[in-house]
Amino acid sequence: MIFDWDKYRELAKDLWKSETEAARRTAISRVYYTVYHRAKIYLENEGFQFRQFESSHRQIWDEFKDKRRLETRATGFGQIATKPITLRKSRTLICSSKGLLN
């Protein structure tokens, strides 16, 4: 069964409404995994072969950062890789982003 990762985004929207720290941290995590899995699926569809014994997260990050393909601009994935920040540092950006939780 194929999971619809956009359901995580919908869950994040619902969690965000709670306004508790735990709910908001969980919402951010769900948005992160939505983006991660959508980027992974995108690369797989483009023929990218993931290397065993290496972090898939790092491979995805590096692929978008290194390639900076024109088509990644249309998907938004290229923007993620051009501004390398940690998940912790991105909380403020994610929380204030109208496109993700509003």
N, C-alpha and C positions, 0 to 999 in steps of 0.2 A: 504494500500500500504506500502510495506517495503522499507525503505530508505537505499540506499547503502552509508554507512558512509565513505567509501573510497573516495567518491566524494568530501567530505570536504577536504581530504588530497590533492586531485588534485587541488581544489580551492586554498588551501594554497600555493601550488607550484606557481600558477599563480600570486597570490597576492604578494608573496615574491619577484618576479622579479621587482616589482614597486619601491622598495628601499625606499619608504616613511615610516615614523614611523607608521602612521596609518595603512597602508597596512600590514606592518610586524607584528604589534600587532594583527591585525585581523587574519593573517596567523597562528600565534602561537595559538590563541584561537581555530581556526578550527582544528589544529592538536590535541590540548588537547581534544576537543570533539570527534574527531575520535577515539582516544585511549580510552576515557571514554565509548563510546557506544560499541566499540568492546569488551572491558573488561566486560561490563554489559551483552552483548549477550553471551559471553563465559560462564559466571557464570550461567546465566539462563539455558543454554544448559546442564550444569553440575548438574542442580537441585537445585541451590541455591535459597532460598526463601528470598526476601527482606522484611525487617520489616517496617511496616507502621510507619509514624511519625518520622522516622530517615532519615538522609541524605543518599541518595543512593551513593553519592560520597564517603562519609566516610565508608559506608559498603563495597564498592568495595575495597577501599584502605586497610581497615582492613582485609578483606578476603584474599587478596594476601599477605599482610604482615604477618599475623598470620599463614597461612597454609604453605606458601613457598613450595607448591607442586612441585614435579619434573616436571610435565607437564607444569607448568607455565614458566619454564626456556625455553622451546621450543617456547612458544608463545611470550616471551619477557615481559609479564606482571609482572612476579615475580621481574624482575630487577627494575621496576618502584617503587614497594612497599618497596624494601629493602633500598632505599635511599630517605627517606622522606624530600621533599623540597616543598616550596610553588611554585605556578605558576610563581610568579614574579621572584624568584630566578632561576627558570628553564629556563627563556628566553634565557640566554646565551647558556645553554646546548642544547636547542631545535634549536636555530638559527644556531649553529655550527654543528649540527648532520647531517651527510651526508645521513643517512637513512631516514630522514623525509622530508626534503625539497629539496634535490638535486636529 
